[in-house]
């Protein structure tokens, strides 16, 4: 499964909002420095979709606020 994700780093609260088009807006506490925001994003998405962190990959937008995330679901 692939999801479009818009990341908002340096937010006061961590939360994930699902948009009407199926994309996600993710608010992260971490700053976008040294991959910290990406690590926090992967952890949050792993919790939300109930998969191990190793099943989540950032396919596009590693250093961008707009990302394409691939989530491997066990079938």
N, C-alpha and C positions, 0 to 999 in steps of 0.2 A: 504494500500500500504506500502511496506517495501523498504527501501533504505539503501545501504551500504554507509557509510560516513567516509571519512578520514579527521581528524581535524588537522589543523596547528595553534596552539595557538601562541600568541605573535607576530602576523604578523603586518606589517605596515598598511595594508589595509584590510577592510572586503570585501570578495567576495566569490561567490560560482561558482565553475567550474564543469560542467557536463562532465564526462569521457565517452569515446566511449562504455564502457561496461555498462553504465547506472548508475554507482556509482557517488557520488559527492565528490569533494574535497572542504572543507570549510576553508577559512582563517579567523581567529578570532583575534581581537585586545587584548582580555582578556587573562590573564595568567591562566594556569590550576590550580588555587588555590581556595579552598572553593566553588567549583561548579560554579565559575564565567563563565568559558568557556562554560560549558554545558548550562547555562542560555542564553548566547549570541547565541549559536548554535540554541536553540529552537526558539528564537525570529526571527533570520534570516530565518530559514526554514518556520516558520509560515507566514512571509511576502512573501517569494517566492511562496509557494503553496496556499496562500490566505485562510488560515484556522486559527482558534483561537489557541493560544499557548497550550491550554488544549487538543487539538487534536493531539499533537505530544508527543511521548514517546520514551525514549532511552531504547530499549529492551536489548541490549548487549553492553558492553564496557563502562560502566559509568565512569571508571577511565582510559580508554585506548584511544589512538588516532584513533583506528579503532572501529567504532560503527555501530550498526544496529538500524535504526530509524524506527518507525512505525508511519505512518501518516493516520489519520482518515479523509476521504473525505466524505462530505455530498453527499448523492445520491438522 
